[in-house]
Amino acid sequence: MAEKNRAILIIHPDGTEEAKWVNKRPTLTELQSYVGGFIEYVRLPLGNGHKQMVVNEEGLLDGLETNDKASRIAGCLIVGNAVIY
């Protein structure tokens, strides 16, 4: 049985968003390419529709730019690209 189409939303630090439509869960390699490094899952507050956020695990160490939009969604400091799926 094929999975239904789902959106992957990439939120960039400058506030722009990029949506990609896929018919499967993103692979580790894909997630790493979206965030530019090792991934870290961020627990989102309740009421988010059971979506997940992934960020660059070493973003703070690498000095990545603050992502205000993703930080508001997550309720904590997020830097670099954030991926919600």
Long-range contacts (C-beta under 8 A, 24 or more apart in sequence): 6-85, 7-85, 8-34, 8-83, 8-84, 8-85, 9-83, 9-84, 9-85, 10-34, 10-81, 10-82, 10-83, 11-67, 11-69, 11-70, 11-73, 11-81, 11-82, 11-83, 11-84, 12-67, 12-81, 13-64, 13-65, 13-66, 13-67, 13-68, 13-79, 13-80, 13-81, 14-65, 15-68, 15-69, 17-69, 25-85, 26-83, 26-85, 31-83, 34-81, 34-83, 35-59, 35-80, 35-81, 35-82, 35-83, 36-64, 36-80, 36-81, 37-62, 42-74, 42-76, 42-78, 42-82, 43-74, 44-73, 44-74, 44-75, 45-74, 45-75, 48-73, 51-84, 51-85, 52-84, 52-85, 53-78, 53-82, 53-83, 53-84, 54-82, 54-83, 54-85, 55-79, 55-80, 55-81, 55-82, 55-83, 56-80, 56-81
